[in-house]
Amino acid sequence: MKDLKSQASKSTTPGKGGLTPEIQSRIGHQLRAMYDDVVRQGVPDRFAELIKKLDAPGGAPQVEIDGGSNDNNNGRD
């Protein structure tokens, strides 16, 4: 009988660093509301244009792989 009471209290009260199911549910609802708001905002025009440029042939920026001149060489040459 004592074990049943302790199990029931564990499921409704937070343990060390734990959250009750009610708190978890409230956090979940708030996160969904925030996420829905962000999704409704859509992608800003400047980001959409940048994505189009990067997707276009030759739109990817050129990256130097030979380790050419770089100001961040920490004094090493």
C-alpha positions as CSV (number, residue, x, y, z in Angstrom):
1,M,0.0,0.0,0.0
2,K,2.8,2.4,0.9
3,D,4.5,1.7,-2.5
4,L,1.3,2.7,-4.4
5,K,1.2,6.0,-2.6
6,S,4.8,6.7,-3.3
7,Q,4.4,5.8,-7.0
8,A,1.3,8.1,-7.2
9,S,3.1,11.0,-5.6
10,K,6.1,10.5,-8.0
11,S,3.8,10.9,-11.0
12,T,2.3,14.1,-9.9
13,T,5.1,15.9,-8.1
14,P,8.4,16.9,-9.6
15,G,11.5,15.0,-8.4
16,K,15.0,16.3,-8.5
17,G,14.8,18.7,-11.5
18,G,11.7,17.0,-12.8
19,L,8.5,18.7,-14.0
20,T,4.9,17.7,-13.3
21,P,2.8,16.5,-16.2
22,E,0.7,19.6,-15.9
23,I,3.8,21.9,-16.2
24,Q,5.1,19.8,-19.2
25,S,1.7,20.2,-20.9
26,R,1.6,24.0,-20.3
27,I,5.2,24.3,-21.7
28,G,4.2,22.2,-24.7
29,H,1.2,24.4,-25.4
30,Q,3.3,27.6,-25.1
31,L,6.0,26.2,-27.4
32,R,3.4,25.2,-30.0
33,A,1.9,28.6,-29.9
34,M,5.3,30.3,-30.4
35,Y,6.2,27.9,-33.2
36,D,2.9,28.5,-35.0
37,D,3.5,32.2,-34.8
38,V,7.0,31.9,-36.3
39,V,5.7,29.7,-39.1
40,R,3.0,32.2,-39.9
41,Q,5.6,34.9,-40.4
42,G,7.1,33.1,-43.4
43,V,10.5,33.7,-44.9
44,P,11.7,37.3,-45.3
45,D,12.1,38.4,-48.9
46,R,15.9,39.0,-48.5
47,F,16.4,35.4,-47.4
48,A,14.3,34.0,-50.2
49,E,16.4,36.0,-52.7
50,L,19.6,34.7,-51.1
51,I,18.4,31.1,-51.3
52,K,17.5,31.6,-55.0
53,K,21.0,33.0,-55.7
54,L,22.7,30.1,-53.9
55,D,20.5,27.6,-55.7
56,A,21.3,29.1,-59.1
57,P,24.2,27.5,-61.1
58,G,27.4,29.3,-60.1
59,G,25.7,30.9,-57.2
60,A,27.7,29.2,-54.5
61,P,30.5,31.4,-53.0
62,Q,34.0,30.4,-54.0
63,V,36.0,29.1,-51.0
64,E,39.8,29.2,-51.2
65,I,41.2,25.8,-50.3
66,D,44.9,26.4,-50.8
67,G,45.3,28.4,-47.6
68,G,46.2,31.6,-49.4
69,S,46.8,34.9,-47.6
70,N,44.8,35.3,-44.5
71,D,44.9,38.0,-41.8
72,N,44.0,35.4,-39.1
73,N,47.2,33.4,-39.3
74,N,48.2,34.3,-35.7
75,G,51.5,35.7,-36.8
76,R,52.5,32.4,-38.5
77,D,53.7,32.4,-42.1
